[in-house]
């Protein structure tokens, strides 16, 4: 099933699939639109994608909790700027997962989190883990976030290239995630200019670990958000579907 959303001036579609191998889907996503025009103008729309760490990390519960807490705190916190509130919501989600899912023990519950707050002319990102945010425009795909993973850091240091990273045996080892410790320091990207025709893709590693980036970019560029999500999921499964797959495509229409 594909969720669709259209308002102010965004067209957003989202889809998630457990893939061909996993027994359950530990990815989660949320699209939040506040109830009042005042909140919409001051906080924008919030989109969150999470990918729970499996096994003993209680990934399914952690990923769901982060999305729900982010949406609640981001719109209920008073007196802070949108950027400050995004970070407050992120840190609070981390604390809730650590305390309530992980029972206050390090390394017990964990999930990635990539969140974007959308405004008509710009967007802010808060991120930890190896889910990704991409910008697709002008026939190019650009990764906006850094992978907080062992392999991601190896790529950033020039020790291996991106093609090698995709199939590296330790590609799933995260160096930063939500809920593993009492505190987390999210990467914050502020005030990224949002041009007409830009598309943003938020996705879990079940997509980009299966489908080549240039193919991801082409699918998003050449299709409306709903069709893009459908084709991205189908493509990832076609390449093996070895992990849960989540894709959210955001299009600024005017």
Secondary structure as the mmCIF struct_conf table of DSSP 4:
data_model
#
loop_
_struct_conf.conf_type_id
_struct_conf.id
_struct_conf.beg_label_comp_id
_struct_conf.beg_label_asym_id
_struct_conf.beg_label_seq_id
_struct_conf.end_label_comp_id
_struct_conf.end_label_asym_id
_struct_conf.end_label_seq_id
STRN STRN1 UNK A 2 UNK A 7
TURN_TY1_P TURN_TY1_P1 UNK A 8 UNK A 9
STRN STRN2 UNK A 10 UNK A 17
TURN_TY1_P TURN_TY1_P2 UNK A 19 UNK A 21
BEND BEND1 UNK A 23 UNK A 24
STRN STRN3 UNK A 27 UNK A 32
BEND BEND2 UNK A 35 UNK A 36
HELX_RH_AL_P HELX_RH_AL_P1 UNK A 37 UNK A 43
STRN STRN4 UNK A 45 UNK A 52
HELX_RH_3T_P HELX_RH_3T_P1 UNK A 55 UNK A 57
HELX_RH_AL_P HELX_RH_AL_P2 UNK A 59 UNK A 76
BEND BEND3 UNK A 79 UNK A 80
HELX_RH_AL_P HELX_RH_AL_P3 UNK A 82 UNK A 96
HELX_RH_PI_P HELX_RH_PI_P1 UNK A 97 UNK A 101
BEND BEND4 UNK A 102 UNK A 102
TURN_TY1_P TURN_TY1_P3 UNK A 103 UNK A 104
TURN_TY1_P TURN_TY1_P4 UNK A 106 UNK A 107
BEND BEND5 UNK A 108 UNK A 109
STRN STRN5 UNK A 111 UNK A 118
BEND BEND6 UNK A 120 UNK A 121
STRN STRN6 UNK A 122 UNK A 128
BEND BEND7 UNK A 129 UNK A 130
STRN STRN7 UNK A 132 UNK A 137
TURN_TY1_P TURN_TY1_P5 UNK A 138 UNK A 139
STRN STRN8 UNK A 140 UNK A 143
BEND BEND8 UNK A 145 UNK A 145
STRN STRN9 UNK A 149 UNK A 149
HELX_RH_AL_P HELX_RH_AL_P4 UNK A 150 UNK A 156
TURN_TY1_P TURN_TY1_P6 UNK A 157 UNK A 158
BEND BEND9 UNK A 159 UNK A 160
HELX_RH_AL_P HELX_RH_AL_P5 UNK A 162 UNK A 166
TURN_TY1_P TURN_TY1_P7 UNK A 167 UNK A 167
TURN_TY1_P TURN_TY1_P8 UNK A 169 UNK A 172
STRN STRN10 UNK A 174 UNK A 174
BEND BEND10 UNK A 175 UNK A 176
STRN STRN11 UNK A 178 UNK A 178
BEND BEND11 UNK A 179 UNK A 182
STRN STRN12 UNK A 187 UNK A 193
TURN_TY1_P TURN_TY1_P9 UNK A 196 UNK A 197
STRN STRN13 UNK A 199 UNK A 203
HELX_RH_AL_P HELX_RH_AL_P6 UNK A 205 UNK A 208
TURN_TY1_P TURN_TY1_P10 UNK A 209 UNK A 210
BEND BEND12 UNK A 211 UNK A 211
HELX_RH_AL_P HELX_RH_AL_P7 UNK A 213 UNK A 222
BEND BEND13 UNK A 223 UNK A 223
HELX_RH_AL_P HELX_RH_AL_P8 UNK A 225 UNK A 238
TURN_TY1_P TURN_TY1_P11 UNK A 239 UNK A 240
BEND BEND14 UNK A 243 UNK A 243
STRN STRN14 UNK A 245 UNK A 252
#
